[in-house]
Amino acid sequence: MIEEIQSKLDTETFKDLAKEYSDDPGSAAVGGDLGWAEPGLFVPEFESALFSMNVGEISAPVKTDFGYHLIGNG
């Protein structure tokens, strides 16, 4: 499924895809926006990817105990 979502990023926005595919109802409702992120808010695997990204990037799939994530930084 995550490969399908990644392939749609060429033609659809991260926000729209998050609304459609996210299993987290809170973030899905706002297009994947998790608000301002500071260290210590998320699990280490998620933070490691997030804080190594440049603004406007979308991560490779990140696996955590909560599932797989595509992280948009922007």
FENGI-V669670 format. One record per helix or strand. SS is the DSSP state (H for helix, E for strand). FROM is the first residue (numbers start at 1). TO is the last residue. If there is no record, write none. Layout:
# FENGI-V669670
ss = {SS:SS}
from = {FROM:FROM}
to = {TO:TO}
This chain:
# FENGI-V669670
ss = {H:H:H:H:E:E:E:E}
from = {2:14:25:44:57:62:67:72}
to = {8:21:29:50:58:64:69:73}
